[in-house]
């Protein structure tokens, strides 16, 4: 295993730990839990009113970014790290010699401006990998890798046919990134921390409810002195 790959693995692990640390800080600072079940009761709580997100959008965001159960989020974290860390060096290799990649792979697709598409593929894999590792803008990162792997699968089929030994790695990356695009990043991500804060309704906290209650006058019964 080469030294750059070891550094990439270490950087990915550190980035995931930092993301987890931020998520835990967000949870400890705001103990109220926001999830699909809580958002499902939004009409009863009066959420999604004027100035807020629509109830259907809140429910969809909670289901996508805040899945129930720790095992689901842990599995999505492992999938993000596996795809992101293993995909980084592919983007680096393309950007190290984009002209060679354009002549070898992009030219066979008969696309205009092959050098441009070589740079687009390299940056899509490199930036998309880091977005998956951090769990930041995960749908965009997953979409970037899914699109690149889809084109790569088409190129392999066009040049080598349905050769399983040529297609297997591309299909694994394609299936994993497509799964992340459909399932979301899980709770152990920057996206989950951001969405958790956006979906939390500050007006429903007890302190704000007490502060927003109108003041009512107090009456005291005064008994006069009957002597005299």
N, C-alpha and C positions, 0 to 999 in steps of 0.2 A: 504494500500500500504506500503510495507516494506521500511526501510531506504536504503538498497543497491539499490533497484530499483529507488528510488528517486535520489540517487547519480548518477546512470547510466543515467537517464533522463537529469539531470543537466549537466553532462559531455558531453553527446551527443549534447545538445543545445549549450554549449560553443564551442565545436569543430566545429559545423556548422557555428557559428558566426565568428570564426577565419578563417575558409575557405572562407567565404564571404568577410571578410576584406582583405585577400590576393588577392582575385580576383579583388576587387575594386581598390586596390593599383596598380595592374597590368594594369587595364584599364586607370587609371588617368595618370600613367607614360607613357603609350603608347596609345595615343588617336586614332590611326588608327584602324579601325574595321576590323576584319578578320572573315569571315563567309563563308557559302556555296556559296553565290552569288559572293563574292570577289574571292574565289578560282576558281569559274567556269570560270572566265576571265583570268585564269593563262596563257593559250597559248598566248593570246594577249599581256600580260605583259612580256612574256618571262620567267615566273616562271617555276620551275621544270627542269631547265637546268642542265648542268654538275655540280656535287657537291651538288645539291639540291634534294628534294624529288620528285618522279614522280608525275605528275599532277593528275593521278587517285587516288593515295594514299592520296595526299593533299585534294582532294575533299571528299574522304571517311572519313578522319579524321575530316574535318570541319563539315560534316553532322552529324557525330556521337557525337562529343564532343561539338560542338558549334551550337546547334539548333537555328533556328530563332524564335523570340518572347519570351518575358519575362514570359508569362504564362506557356509555356512548361517547362522552366527551373525551375520555382517555383514548378510546379507539380512534377517534378522529384526529387527535393530536399525534398519535403514532403514524397514522397514514399521511398526515401533512409533513411530518419530519422525514419520513421515508422517501416520499416523492421529492420534496424540496431539496434535501441534502444530496440525493443521488442525481438530481437533474442539473445542479449548478454547474458541474464541470462540462456538461454538454454545451451550455451557453458560452462558457469561457473558451472552449475549443473553437466554436464558430466565430467568436469575436477576435480570437487570436489570428485567424487567417480567413477573413470573410470571402476574399476572392476565390480561394481554393474551394470553399464550401459552395459558393455560387456556381463555379464551373462543374463541380462534381455532382451536386444534387439539384440545385434550383434550375440549372439549364435543361435538365431532362424533363422538367414540367412545362417548358416552353412559355414561361411567364416573362412579361416585360420587366426590364430593370432588375435582373437577377441579383446584382449586388445589394440593392435596396432590400430585397426580400431576405437576403442572407443576414443583413444587420437586424431586420425585424425579427427573424427567428432567434437569433442569438440573444437579443435584449428581452424578448418574450420569455425565453427559458430562464435567463439569469434573474430578471426582476420578478417574474412569476414565482420562481423558487423561493425567493426571500419573502414574498408576500405570504406564501403558504407556511413557511417556517414560523413567521411571526404571528400568523393568524390575523393579519391586517389587510383589509380590502380583499379578503379571501376569494369572493366570487370573481373578481377581476384577475387575480393570480391563477385561479383554477381555469378560467376561461382562456387565458393566454396560453397555458400549457396544453389545454385540450385542443385548441385550434392548431397549435404547432404540431402536436402529435397526430392530429387528423390528417394534416397535409403530408407529414412524414409517412404515415401508413399508406396513403394514396400513392406516394412516390415509390415506395417499396413494392406495392402491388403492380404498379405500372412497369417497373423495370425488372422485377424478379418473380412476378406472379404471386400466388398464394403459398409462399415458402414460409413455413412455420418458424424456421430458425432465423429468418430475417425479420419476421413480423413480431415475434414474441415479446421482445423488450418494448417496442413501440406500443403494442397493444396493452401491455401492463401499465405503462405510464398513462396511456389514453384512458383506460378504465378507471384508474385511481383518481386522476384529476377530474374526470367526469363525475365520479361518485362524490368528491368534495364539492363540486359545483352544485350538485343536486341536494346534498345533505347539509351543507354548511360547515363552518369551522369547529363547532363545539364550544363549550363554555370556557375552555382553557385557551383563550385567544384574546387579542386586543379588540377584535370585533365584538365579542361577547361583552366585554367591559363597557365599550362605548354604547352598545344597544341597551344594556342593562340600565345605564344612566338615562338614556333617552326615553325608555318605556316607563321608568319609575315616575309615578304621579306625586309630586310634592304636596299637592293639596289634600291628599288622603292621609298624611301623617298626623298623629294625634296632636303634636305641638302646634301645627299650622291650623288644625281645626279649632283648637282652643283660642288661638290668636285671632282667628277670623270671626269668632262669635261676636255679635253686636253687644254693646254694653247695655245693661238693663238697670234702671234706677232701683235703689234699695230703699225700703221703707222701714222706719223704726217707730215703734209704739211708745209714746211718751205719756205717762200717767201723771196728771196734775195733782198737786197737793190739795186735798179737800179741807185741810184745817184752816181756820181763819175767819 
